[in-house]
Amino acid sequence: MMLRKKTLLRVLCVFAIVSLLGAVPLFAATEEVEIIGTVFGTAWDSNDNATAVIIATEDGEEIAVSNSGKGMELLKLEEKNVKAMGFIAQDEGGMKTITVTKYVLQE
């Protein structure tokens, strides 16, 4: 009986580790980057307030904005040009997401 408990515990530990590793982005920048582009909404609530945004760069790249930190402030800047600084992560599908640490409105 004790052997079964140890085996079950080991299986659960391995499962937990594999699950956690699967949640980590494939690529995460270790240095802060700067992107310049226009903020566009991608999802809205029932009051037409943006709940998710991307930054579309001049070269056509679309980078999702994380809803944490300064990224929350960008929800109110739809169709505004910004210079955003932060850290970019890329998921398995190639989608990039920036966690914004600071931003500046552009003219």
PDB file as gemmi writes it, atoms N, CA and C in Angstrom:
CRYST1    1.000    1.000    1.000  90.00  90.00  90.00 P 1                      
ATOM      1  N   MET A   1       0.817  -1.191   0.000  1.00  0.00           N  
ATOM      2  CA  MET A   1       0.000   0.000   0.000  1.00  0.00           C  
ATOM      3  C   MET A   1       0.867   1.264   0.000  1.00  0.00           C  
ATOM      4  N   MET A   2       1.947   1.241   0.779  1.00  0.00           N  
ATOM      5  CA  MET A   2       2.852   2.380   0.855  1.00  0.00           C  
ATOM      6  C   MET A   2       3.504   2.635  -0.500  1.00  0.00           C  
ATOM      7  N   LEU A   3       3.825   1.571  -1.240  1.00  0.00           N  
ATOM      8  CA  LEU A   3       4.437   1.702  -2.562  1.00  0.00           C  
ATOM      9  C   LEU A   3       3.485   2.406  -3.518  1.00  0.00           C  
ATOM     10  N   ARG A   4       2.200   2.109  -3.443  1.00  0.00           N  
ATOM     11  CA  ARG A   4       1.207   2.755  -4.308  1.00  0.00           C  
ATOM     12  C   ARG A   4       1.129   4.254  -4.020  1.00  0.00           C  
ATOM     13  N   LYS A   5       1.169   4.620  -2.760  1.00  0.00           N  
ATOM     14  CA  LYS A   5       1.109   6.035  -2.394  1.00  0.00           C  
ATOM     15  C   LYS A   5       2.326   6.783  -2.922  1.00  0.00           C  
ATOM     16  N   LYS A   6       3.498   6.181  -2.798  1.00  0.00           N  
ATOM     17  CA  LYS A   6       4.718   6.822  -3.298  1.00  0.00           C  
ATOM     18  C   LYS A   6       4.670   6.961  -4.813  1.00  0.00           C  
ATOM     19  N   THR A   7       4.208   5.912  -5.481  1.00  0.00           N  
ATOM     20  CA  THR A   7       4.110   5.954  -6.946  1.00  0.00           C  
ATOM     21  C   THR A   7       3.112   7.023  -7.374  1.00  0.00           C  
ATOM     22  N   LEU A   8       1.964   7.062  -6.723  1.00  0.00           N  
ATOM     23  CA  LEU A   8       0.952   8.068  -7.041  1.00  0.00           C  
ATOM     24  C   LEU A   8       1.491   9.477  -6.800  1.00  0.00           C  
ATOM     25  N   LEU A   9       2.204   9.667  -5.717  1.00  0.00           N  
ATOM     26  CA  LEU A   9       2.794  10.964  -5.411  1.00  0.00           C  
ATOM     27  C   LEU A   9       3.805  11.376  -6.477  1.00  0.00           C  
ATOM     28  N   ARG A  10       4.629  10.449  -6.914  1.00  0.00           N  
ATOM     29  CA  ARG A  10       5.609  10.745  -7.974  1.00  0.00           C  
ATOM     30  C   ARG A  10       4.915  11.128  -9.274  1.00  0.00           C  
ATOM     31  N   VAL A  11       3.867  10.381  -9.634  1.00  0.00           N  
ATOM     32  CA  VAL A  11       3.125  10.679 -10.867  1.00  0.00           C  
ATOM     33  C   VAL A  11       2.508  12.071 -10.781  1.00  0.00           C  
ATOM     34  N   LEU A  12       1.928  12.411  -9.644  1.00  0.00           N  
ATOM     35  CA  LEU A  12       1.333  13.736  -9.474  1.00  0.00           C  
ATOM     36  C   LEU A  12       2.379  14.844  -9.550  1.00  0.00           C  
ATOM     37  N   CYS A  13       3.551  14.612  -8.984  1.00  0.00           N  
ATOM     38  CA  CYS A  13       4.632  15.602  -9.053  1.00  0.00           C  
ATOM     39  C   CYS A  13       5.092  15.815 -10.487  1.00  0.00           C  
ATOM     40  N   VAL A  14       5.265  14.738 -11.225  1.00  0.00           N  
ATOM     41  CA  VAL A  14       5.673  14.845 -12.632  1.00  0.00           C  
ATOM     42  C   VAL A  14       4.602  15.586 -13.423  1.00  0.00           C  
ATOM     43  N   PHE A  15       3.344  15.255 -13.193  1.00  0.00           N  
ATOM     44  CA  PHE A  15       2.248  15.929 -13.885  1.00  0.00           C  
ATOM     45  C   PHE A  15       2.253  17.429 -13.581  1.00  0.00           C  
ATOM     46  N   ALA A  16       2.460  17.798 -12.330  1.00  0.00           N  
ATOM     47  CA  ALA A  16       2.489  19.210 -11.941  1.00  0.00           C  
ATOM     48  C   ALA A  16       3.632  19.950 -12.630  1.00  0.00           C  
ATOM     49  N   ILE A  17       4.798  19.333 -12.681  1.00  0.00           N  
ATOM     50  CA  ILE A  17       5.955  19.961 -13.325  1.00  0.00           C  
ATOM     51  C   ILE A  17       5.706  20.147 -14.814  1.00  0.00           C  
ATOM     52  N   VAL A  18       5.184  19.126 -15.474  1.00  0.00           N  
ATOM     53  CA  VAL A  18       4.897  19.216 -16.912  1.00  0.00           C  
ATOM     54  C   VAL A  18       3.848  20.287 -17.171  1.00  0.00           C  
ATOM     55  N   SER A  19       2.834  20.372 -16.329  1.00  0.00           N  
ATOM     56  CA  SER A  19       1.795  21.392 -16.492  1.00  0.00           C  
ATOM     57  C   SER A  19       2.368  22.793 -16.359  1.00  0.00           C  
ATOM     58  N   LEU A  20       3.230  22.997 -15.385  1.00  0.00           N  
ATOM     59  CA  LEU A  20       3.842  24.313 -15.194  1.00  0.00           C  
ATOM     60  C   LEU A  20       4.742  24.685 -16.358  1.00  0.00           C  
ATOM     61  N   LEU A  21       5.489  23.743 -16.867  1.00  0.00           N  
ATOM     62  CA  LEU A  21       6.365  24.025 -18.002  1.00  0.00           C  
ATOM     63  C   LEU A  21       5.561  24.368 -19.241  1.00  0.00           C  
ATOM     64  N   GLY A  22       4.405  23.760 -19.401  1.00  0.00           N  
ATOM     65  CA  GLY A  22       3.553  24.052 -20.547  1.00  0.00           C  
ATOM     66  C   GLY A  22       2.979  25.448 -20.510  1.00  0.00           C  
ATOM     67  N   ALA A  23       2.887  26.045 -19.332  1.00  0.00           N  
ATOM     68  CA  ALA A  23       2.317  27.381 -19.197  1.00  0.00           C  
ATOM     69  C   ALA A  23       3.336  28.478 -19.460  1.00  0.00           C  
ATOM     70  N   VAL A  24       4.600  28.143 -19.517  1.00  0.00           N  
ATOM     71  CA  VAL A  24       5.656  29.125 -19.732  1.00  0.00           C  
ATOM     72  C   VAL A  24       5.763  29.427 -21.221  1.00  0.00           C  
ATOM     73  N   PRO A  25       5.842  30.695 -21.619  1.00  0.00           N  
ATOM     74  CA  PRO A  25       6.002  31.020 -23.030  1.00  0.00           C  
ATOM     75  C   PRO A  25       7.295  30.420 -23.582  1.00  0.00           C  
ATOM     76  N   LEU A  26       7.268  30.132 -24.883  1.00  0.00           N  
ATOM     77  CA  LEU A  26       8.457  29.584 -25.521  1.00  0.00           C  
ATOM     78  C   LEU A  26       9.598  30.581 -25.529  1.00  0.00           C  
ATOM     79  N   PHE A  27       9.273  31.843 -25.719  1.00  0.00           N  
ATOM     80  CA  PHE A  27      10.301  32.871 -25.806  1.00  0.00           C  
ATOM     81  C   PHE A  27       9.886  34.029 -24.917  1.00  0.00           C  
ATOM     82  N   ALA A  28      10.732  34.436 -24.051  1.00  0.00           N  
ATOM     83  CA  ALA A  28      10.466  35.612 -23.220  1.00  0.00           C  
ATOM     84  C   ALA A  28      11.720  36.478 -23.228  1.00  0.00           C  
ATOM     85  N   ALA A  29      11.539  37.738 -23.567  1.00  0.00           N  
ATOM     86  CA  ALA A  29      12.679  38.647 -23.632  1.00  0.00           C  
ATOM     87  C   ALA A  29      13.214  38.902 -22.232  1.00  0.00           C  
ATOM     88  N   THR A  30      14.510  38.937 -22.122  1.00  0.00           N  
ATOM     89  CA  THR A  30      15.124  39.245 -20.835  1.00  0.00           C  
ATOM     90  C   THR A  30      15.542  40.709 -20.778  1.00  0.00           C  
ATOM     91  N   GLU A  31      15.511  41.370 -21.927  1.00  0.00           N  
ATOM     92  CA  GLU A  31      15.838  42.792 -21.983  1.00  0.00           C  
ATOM     93  C   GLU A  31      14.594  43.567 -22.380  1.00  0.00           C  
ATOM     94  N   GLU A  32      14.479  44.769 -21.842  1.00  0.00           N  
ATOM     95  CA  GLU A  32      13.349  45.616 -22.187  1.00  0.00           C  
ATOM     96  C   GLU A  32      13.470  46.050 -23.645  1.00  0.00           C  
ATOM     97  N   VAL A  33      12.351  46.003 -24.367  1.00  0.00           N  
ATOM     98  CA  VAL A  33      12.321  46.415 -25.768  1.00  0.00           C  
ATOM     99  C   VAL A  33      11.410  47.631 -25.904  1.00  0.00           C  
ATOM    100  N   GLU A  34      11.510  48.279 -27.053  1.00  0.00           N  
ATOM    101  CA  GLU A  34      10.697  49.456 -27.341  1.00  0.00           C  
ATOM    102  C   GLU A  34       9.993  49.221 -28.660  1.00  0.00           C  
ATOM    103  N   ILE A  35       8.676  49.427 -28.684  1.00  0.00           N  
ATOM    104  CA  ILE A  35       7.934  49.323 -29.936  1.00  0.00           C  
ATOM    105  C   ILE A  35       7.129  50.597 -30.124  1.00  0.00           C  
ATOM    106  N   ILE A  36       6.925  50.963 -31.385  1.00  0.00           N  
ATOM    107  CA  ILE A  36       6.145  52.147 -31.722  1.00  0.00           C  
ATOM    108  C   ILE A  36       5.032  51.702 -32.645  1.00  0.00           C  
ATOM    109  N   GLY A  37       3.816  52.138 -32.343  1.00  0.00           N  
ATOM    110  CA  GLY A  37       2.696  51.752 -33.185  1.00  0.00           C  
ATOM    111  C   GLY A  37       1.397  52.363 -32.698  1.00  0.00           C  
ATOM    112  N   THR A  38       0.302  51.881 -33.282  1.00  0.00           N  
ATOM    113  CA  THR A  38      -1.033  52.373 -32.970  1.00  0.00           C  
ATOM    114  C   THR A  38      -1.777  51.336 -32.146  1.00  0.00           C  
ATOM    115  N   VAL A  39      -2.471  51.805 -31.120  1.00  0.00           N  
ATOM    116  CA  VAL A  39      -3.244  50.924 -30.242  1.00  0.00           C  
ATOM    117  C   VAL A  39      -4.614  50.670 -30.872  1.00  0.00           C  
ATOM    118  N   PHE A  40      -4.992  49.406 -30.979  1.00  0.00           N  
ATOM    119  CA  PHE A  40      -6.307  49.022 -31.493  1.00  0.00           C  
ATOM    120  C   PHE A  40      -6.957  48.040 -30.532  1.00  0.00           C  
ATOM    121  N   GLY A  41      -8.254  48.212 -30.299  1.00  0.00           N  
ATOM    122  CA  GLY A  41      -8.998  47.287 -29.459  1.00  0.00           C  
ATOM    123  C   GLY A  41      -9.241  45.974 -30.191  1.00  0.00           C  
ATOM    124  N   THR A  42      -9.275  44.897 -29.431  1.00  0.00           N  
ATOM    125  CA  THR A  42      -9.590  43.581 -30.003  1.00  0.00           C  
ATOM    126  C   THR A  42     -10.774  42.933 -29.293  1.00  0.00           C  
ATOM    127  N   ALA A  43     -11.168  43.474 -28.147  1.00  0.00           N  
ATOM    128  CA  ALA A  43     -12.333  42.978 -27.409  1.00  0.00           C  
ATOM    129  C   ALA A  43     -12.903  44.130 -26.590  1.00  0.00           C  
ATOM    130  N   TRP A  44     -14.240  44.121 -26.422  1.00  0.00           N  
ATOM    131  CA  TRP A  44     -14.910  45.201 -25.716  1.00  0.00           C  
ATOM    132  C   TRP A  44     -15.958  44.634 -24.768  1.00  0.00           C  
ATOM    133  N   ASP A  45     -16.271  45.396 -23.720  1.00  0.00           N  
ATOM    134  CA  ASP A  45     -17.330  44.974 -22.801  1.00  0.00           C  
ATOM    135  C   ASP A  45     -18.674  45.511 -23.293  1.00  0.00           C  
ATOM    136  N   SER A  46     -19.723  45.306 -22.515  1.00  0.00           N  
ATOM    137  CA  SER A  46     -21.071  45.713 -22.932  1.00  0.00           C  
ATOM    138  C   SER A  46     -21.236  47.231 -23.015  1.00  0.00           C  
ATOM    139  N   ASN A  47     -20.320  47.985 -22.424  1.00  0.00           N  
ATOM    140  CA  ASN A  47     -20.355  49.453 -22.497  1.00  0.00           C  
ATOM    141  C   ASN A  47     -19.417  50.000 -23.563  1.00  0.00           C  
ATOM    142  N   ASP A  48     -18.922  49.142 -24.433  1.00  0.00           N  
ATOM    143  CA  ASP A  48     -17.998  49.513 -25.513  1.00  0.00           C  
ATOM    144  C   ASP A  48     -16.639  49.987 -25.020  1.00  0.00           C  
ATOM    145  N   ASN A  49     -16.238  49.580 -23.837  1.00  0.00           N  
ATOM    146  CA  ASN A  49     -14.894  49.868 -23.338  1.00  0.00           C  
ATOM    147  C   ASN A  49     -13.977  48.725 -23.751  1.00  0.00           C  
ATOM    148  N   ALA A  50     -12.804  49.070 -24.237  1.00  0.00           N  
ATOM    149  CA  ALA A  50     -11.856  48.033 -24.652  1.00  0.00           C  
ATOM    150  C   ALA A  50     -11.442  47.195 -23.447  1.00  0.00           C  
ATOM    151  N   THR A  51     -11.410  45.885 -23.647  1.00  0.00           N  
ATOM    152  CA  THR A  51     -10.941  44.970 -22.601  1.00  0.00           C  
ATOM    153  C   THR A  51      -9.654  44.270 -23.018  1.00  0.00           C  
ATOM    154  N   ALA A  52      -9.282  44.420 -24.287  1.00  0.00           N  
ATOM    155  CA  ALA A  52      -8.026  43.867 -24.801  1.00  0.00           C  
ATOM    156  C   ALA A  52      -7.586  44.725 -25.977  1.00  0.00           C  
ATOM    157  N   VAL A  53      -6.280  44.964 -26.087  1.00  0.00           N  
ATOM    158  CA  VAL A  53      -5.750  45.774 -27.185  1.00  0.00           C  
ATOM    159  C   VAL A  53      -4.480  45.147 -27.744  1.00  0.00           C  
ATOM    160  N   ILE A  54      -4.157  45.590 -28.950  1.00  0.00           N  
ATOM    161  CA  ILE A  54      -2.885  45.253 -29.583  1.00  0.00           C  
ATOM    162  C   ILE A  54      -2.196  46.554 -29.952  1.00  0.00           C  
ATOM    163  N   ILE A  55      -0.918  46.459 -30.235  1.00  0.00           N  
ATOM    164  CA  ILE A  55      -0.186  47.571 -30.836  1.00  0.00           C  
ATOM    165  C   ILE A  55       0.216  47.105 -32.225  1.00  0.00           C  
ATOM    166  N   ALA A  56      -0.256  47.832 -33.238  1.00  0.00           N  
ATOM    167  CA  ALA A  56       0.092  47.529 -34.625  1.00  0.00           C  
ATOM    168  C   ALA A  56       1.255  48.426 -35.019  1.00  0.00           C  
ATOM    169  N   THR A  57       2.386  47.818 -35.373  1.00  0.00           N  
ATOM    170  CA  THR A  57       3.573  48.587 -35.732  1.00  0.00           C  
ATOM    171  C   THR A  57       3.509  48.994 -37.198  1.00  0.00           C  
ATOM    172  N   GLU A  58       4.386  49.913 -37.590  1.00  0.00           N  
ATOM    173  CA  GLU A  58       4.408  50.385 -38.972  1.00  0.00           C  
ATOM    174  C   GLU A  58       4.751  49.284 -39.962  1.00  0.00           C  
ATOM    175  N   ASP A  59       5.497  48.271 -39.532  1.00  0.00           N  
ATOM    176  CA  ASP A  59       5.857  47.186 -40.448  1.00  0.00           C  
ATOM    177  C   ASP A  59       4.801  46.078 -40.476  1.00  0.00           C  
ATOM    178  N   GLY A  60       3.633  46.337 -39.873  1.00  0.00           N  
ATOM    179  CA  GLY A  60       2.519  45.403 -39.964  1.00  0.00           C  
ATOM    180  C   GLY A  60       2.452  44.343 -38.873  1.00  0.00           C  
ATOM    181  N   GLU A  61       3.360  44.378 -37.931  1.00  0.00           N  
ATOM    182  CA  GLU A  61       3.338  43.398 -36.846  1.00  0.00           C  
ATOM    183  C   GLU A  61       2.288  43.807 -35.811  1.00  0.00           C  
ATOM    184  N   GLU A  62       1.535  42.828 -35.323  1.00  0.00           N  
ATOM    185  CA  GLU A  62       0.537  43.077 -34.286  1.00  0.00           C  
ATOM    186  C   GLU A  62       0.982  42.382 -33.011  1.00  0.00           C  
ATOM    187  N   ILE A  63       1.151  43.157 -31.946  1.00  0.00           N  
ATOM    188  CA  ILE A  63       1.630  42.627 -30.672  1.00  0.00           C  
ATOM    189  C   ILE A  63       0.549  42.856 -29.626  1.00  0.00           C  
ATOM    190  N   ALA A  64       0.082  41.773 -29.020  1.00  0.00           N  
ATOM    191  CA  ALA A  64      -0.938  41.876 -27.975  1.00  0.00           C  
ATOM    192  C   ALA A  64      -0.344  42.574 -26.758  1.00  0.00           C  
ATOM    193  N   VAL A  65      -1.202  43.275 -26.023  1.00  0.00           N  
ATOM    194  CA  VAL A  65      -0.769  43.974 -24.816  1.00  0.00           C  
ATOM    195  C   VAL A  65      -1.324  43.233 -23.602  1.00  0.00           C  
ATOM    196  N   SER A  66      -0.442  42.888 -22.690  1.00  0.00           N  
ATOM    197  CA  SER A  66      -0.843  42.216 -21.456  1.00  0.00           C  
ATOM    198  C   SER A  66      -1.679  43.164 -20.601  1.00  0.00           C  
ATOM    199  N   ASN A  67      -2.740  42.631 -19.989  1.00  0.00           N  
ATOM    200  CA  ASN A  67      -3.600  43.446 -19.127  1.00  0.00           C  
ATOM    201  C   ASN A  67      -3.041  43.547 -17.719  1.00  0.00           C  
ATOM    202  N   SER A  68      -1.760  43.830 -17.623  1.00  0.00           N  
ATOM    203  CA  SER A  68      -1.141  44.011 -16.312  1.00  0.00           C  
ATOM    204  C   SER A  68      -0.275  45.262 -16.357  1.00  0.00           C  
ATOM    205  N   GLY A  69      -0.051  45.846 -15.196  1.00  0.00           N  
ATOM    206  CA  GLY A  69       0.796  47.027 -15.122  1.00  0.00           C  
ATOM    207  C   GLY A  69       0.278  48.164 -15.976  1.00  0.00           C  
ATOM    208  N   LYS A  70       1.173  48.793 -16.700  1.00  0.00           N  
ATOM    209  CA  LYS A  70       0.831  49.935 -17.549  1.00  0.00           C  
ATOM    210  C   LYS A  70      -0.029  49.530 -18.741  1.00  0.00           C  
ATOM    211  N   GLY A  71      -0.067  48.256 -19.063  1.00  0.00           N  
ATOM    212  CA  GLY A  71      -0.892  47.784 -20.175  1.00  0.00           C  
ATOM    213  C   GLY A  71      -2.361  48.118 -19.981  1.00  0.00           C  
ATOM    214  N   MET A  72      -2.815  48.138 -18.729  1.00  0.00           N  
ATOM    215  CA  MET A  72      -4.209  48.490 -18.433  1.00  0.00           C  
ATOM    216  C   MET A  72      -4.523  49.914 -18.887  1.00  0.00           C  
ATOM    217  N   GLU A  73      -3.547  50.800 -18.794  1.00  0.00           N  
ATOM    218  CA  GLU A  73      -3.765  52.191 -19.196  1.00  0.00           C  
ATOM    219  C   GLU A  73      -3.955  52.315 -20.704  1.00  0.00           C  
ATOM    220  N   LEU A  74      -3.373  51.403 -21.466  1.00  0.00           N  
ATOM    221  CA  LEU A  74      -3.501  51.467 -22.922  1.00  0.00           C  
ATOM    222  C   LEU A  74      -4.911  51.120 -23.388  1.00  0.00           C  
ATOM    223  N   LEU A  75      -5.716  50.499 -22.527  1.00  0.00           N  
ATOM    224  CA  LEU A  75      -7.093  50.167 -22.893  1.00  0.00           C  
ATOM    225  C   LEU A  75      -7.891  51.422 -23.230  1.00  0.00           C  
ATOM    226  N   LYS A  76      -7.479  52.572 -22.705  1.00  0.00           N  
ATOM    227  CA  LYS A  76      -8.194  53.833 -22.940  1.00  0.00           C  
ATOM    228  C   LYS A  76      -7.574  54.649 -24.069  1.00  0.00           C  
ATOM    229  N   LEU A  77      -6.616  54.077 -24.771  1.00  0.00           N  
ATOM    230  CA  LEU A  77      -5.898  54.835 -25.803  1.00  0.00           C  
ATOM    231  C   LEU A  77      -6.105  54.260 -27.201  1.00  0.00           C  
ATOM    232  N   GLU A  78      -7.304  53.752 -27.471  1.00  0.00           N  
ATOM    233  CA  GLU A  78      -7.579  53.198 -28.795  1.00  0.00           C  
ATOM    234  C   GLU A  78      -7.320  54.239 -29.882  1.00  0.00           C  
ATOM    235  N   GLU A  79      -6.692  53.786 -30.954  1.00  0.00           N  
ATOM    236  CA  GLU A  79      -6.368  54.580 -32.134  1.00  0.00           C  
ATOM    237  C   GLU A  79      -5.381  55.710 -31.849  1.00  0.00           C  
ATOM    238  N   LYS A  80      -4.633  55.586 -30.771  1.00  0.00           N  
ATOM    239  CA  LYS A  80      -3.567  56.546 -30.457  1.00  0.00           C  
ATOM    240  C   LYS A  80      -2.225  55.907 -30.789  1.00  0.00           C  
ATOM    241  N   ASN A  81      -1.282  56.744 -31.187  1.00  0.00           N  
ATOM    242  CA  ASN A  81       0.078  56.270 -31.454  1.00  0.00           C  
ATOM    243  C   ASN A  81       0.879  56.334 -30.163  1.00  0.00           C  
ATOM    244  N   VAL A  82       1.595  55.252 -29.875  1.00  0.00           N  
ATOM    245  CA  VAL A  82       2.375  55.184 -28.640  1.00  0.00           C  
ATOM    246  C   VAL A  82       3.755  54.596 -28.903  1.00  0.00           C  
ATOM    247  N   LYS A  83       4.663  54.956 -28.023  1.00  0.00           N  
ATOM    248  CA  LYS A  83       5.950  54.265 -27.927  1.00  0.00           C  
ATOM    249  C   LYS A  83       5.856  53.507 -26.613  1.00  0.00           C  
ATOM    250  N   ALA A  84       5.883  52.172 -26.681  1.00  0.00           N  
ATOM    251  CA  ALA A  84       5.739  51.345 -25.478  1.00  0.00           C  
ATOM    252  C   ALA A  84       7.043  50.617 -25.200  1.00  0.00           C  
ATOM    253  N   MET A  85       7.416  50.585 -23.937  1.00  0.00           N  
ATOM    254  CA  MET A  85       8.594  49.844 -23.502  1.00  0.00           C  
ATOM    255  C   MET A  85       8.124  48.713 -22.596  1.00  0.00           C  
ATOM    256  N   GLY A  86       8.785  47.568 -22.720  1.00  0.00           N  
ATOM    257  CA  GLY A  86       8.407  46.436 -21.884  1.00  0.00           C  
ATOM    258  C   GLY A  86       9.097  45.161 -22.329  1.00  0.00           C  
ATOM    259  N   PHE A  87       8.546  44.057 -21.879  1.00  0.00           N  
ATOM    260  CA  PHE A  87       9.120  42.741 -22.149  1.00  0.00           C  
ATOM    261  C   PHE A  87       8.152  41.940 -23.006  1.00  0.00           C  
ATOM    262  N   ILE A  88       8.675  41.305 -24.060  1.00  0.00           N  
ATOM    263  CA  ILE A  88       7.839  40.556 -24.992  1.00  0.00           C  
ATOM    264  C   ILE A  88       8.009  39.065 -24.762  1.00  0.00           C  
ATOM    265  N   ALA A  89       6.875  38.364 -24.763  1.00  0.00           N  
ATOM    266  CA  ALA A  89       6.858  36.903 -24.703  1.00  0.00           C  
ATOM    267  C   ALA A  89       6.168  36.407 -25.967  1.00  0.00           C  
ATOM    268  N   GLN A  90       6.554  35.239 -26.440  1.00  0.00           N  
ATOM    269  CA  GLN A  90       5.963  34.663 -27.644  1.00  0.00           C  
ATOM    270  C   GLN A  90       5.449  33.269 -27.307  1.00  0.00           C  
ATOM    271  N   ASP A  91       4.185  32.997 -27.668  1.00  0.00           N  
ATOM    272  CA  ASP A  91       3.617  31.690 -27.367  1.00  0.00           C  
ATOM    273  C   ASP A  91       3.937  30.684 -28.468  1.00  0.00           C  
ATOM    274  N   GLU A  92       3.454  29.457 -28.304  1.00  0.00           N  
ATOM    275  CA  GLU A  92       3.742  28.385 -29.260  1.00  0.00           C  
ATOM    276  C   GLU A  92       3.227  28.695 -30.655  1.00  0.00           C  
ATOM    277  N   GLY A  93       2.138  29.465 -30.744  1.00  0.00           N  
ATOM    278  CA  GLY A  93       1.568  29.813 -32.039  1.00  0.00           C  
ATOM    279  C   GLY A  93       2.255  30.993 -32.702  1.00  0.00           C  
ATOM    280  N   GLY A  94       3.250  31.577 -32.041  1.00  0.00           N  
ATOM    281  CA  GLY A  94       3.985  32.698 -32.613  1.00  0.00           C  
ATOM    282  C   GLY A  94       3.433  34.063 -32.237  1.00  0.00           C  
ATOM    283  N   MET A  95       2.330  34.104 -31.479  1.00  0.00           N  
ATOM    284  CA  MET A  95       1.739  35.377 -31.066  1.00  0.00           C  
ATOM    285  C   MET A  95       2.614  36.032 -30.006  1.00  0.00           C  
ATOM    286  N   LYS A  96       2.918  37.313 -30.218  1.00  0.00           N  
ATOM    287  CA  LYS A  96       3.737  38.060 -29.267  1.00  0.00           C  
ATOM    288  C   LYS A  96       2.842  38.881 -28.349  1.00  0.00           C  
ATOM    289  N   THR A  97       3.244  38.959 -27.082  1.00  0.00           N  
ATOM    290  CA  THR A  97       2.538  39.765 -26.090  1.00  0.00           C  
ATOM    291  C   THR A  97       3.567  40.600 -25.347  1.00  0.00           C  
ATOM    292  N   ILE A  98       3.274  41.901 -25.221  1.00  0.00           N  
ATOM    293  CA  ILE A  98       4.176  42.779 -24.482  1.00  0.00           C  
ATOM    294  C   ILE A  98       3.577  43.092 -23.113  1.00  0.00           C  
ATOM    295  N   THR A  99       4.413  43.010 -22.099  1.00  0.00           N  
ATOM    296  CA  THR A  99       4.061  43.474 -20.760  1.00  0.00           C  
ATOM    297  C   THR A  99       4.670  44.864 -20.647  1.00  0.00           C  
ATOM    298  N   VAL A 100       3.824  45.873 -20.719  1.00  0.00           N  
ATOM    299  CA  VAL A 100       4.275  47.266 -20.800  1.00  0.00           C  
ATOM    300  C   VAL A 100       4.733  47.758 -19.428  1.00  0.00           C  
ATOM    301  N   THR A 101       5.941  48.320 -19.404  1.00  0.00           N  
ATOM    302  CA  THR A 101       6.458  48.918 -18.170  1.00  0.00           C  
ATOM    303  C   THR A 101       6.312  50.435 -18.188  1.00  0.00           C  
ATOM    304  N   LYS A 102       6.328  51.021 -19.388  1.00  0.00           N  
ATOM    305  CA  LYS A 102       6.085  52.457 -19.540  1.00  0.00           C  
ATOM    306  C   LYS A 102       5.731  52.722 -20.994  1.00  0.00           C  
ATOM    307  N   TYR A 103       5.104  53.873 -21.218  1.00  0.00           N  
ATOM    308  CA  TYR A 103       4.733  54.253 -22.580  1.00  0.00           C  
ATOM    309  C   TYR A 103       4.690  55.769 -22.683  1.00  0.00           C  
ATOM    310  N   VAL A 104       4.771  56.247 -23.934  1.00  0.00           N  
ATOM    311  CA  VAL A 104       4.702  57.678 -24.220  1.00  0.00           C  
ATOM    312  C   VAL A 104       3.782  57.845 -25.418  1.00  0.00           C  
ATOM    313  N   LEU A 105       2.830  58.782 -25.319  1.00  0.00           N  
ATOM    314  CA  LEU A 105       1.985  59.100 -26.470  1.00  0.00           C  
ATOM    315  C   LEU A 105       2.835  59.770 -27.537  1.00  0.00           C  
ATOM    316  N   GLN A 106       2.623  59.401 -28.790  1.00  0.00           N  
ATOM    317  CA  GLN A 106       3.349  59.980 -29.919  1.00  0.00           C  
ATOM    318  C   GLN A 106       2.433  60.952 -30.656  1.00  0.00           C  
ATOM    319  N   GLU A 107       3.012  61.931 -31.279  1.00  0.00           N  
ATOM    320  CA  GLU A 107       2.241  62.903 -32.077  1.00  0.00           C  
ATOM    321  C   GLU A 107       1.843  62.310 -33.385  1.00  0.00           C  
TER     322      GLU A 107                                                      
END                                                                             
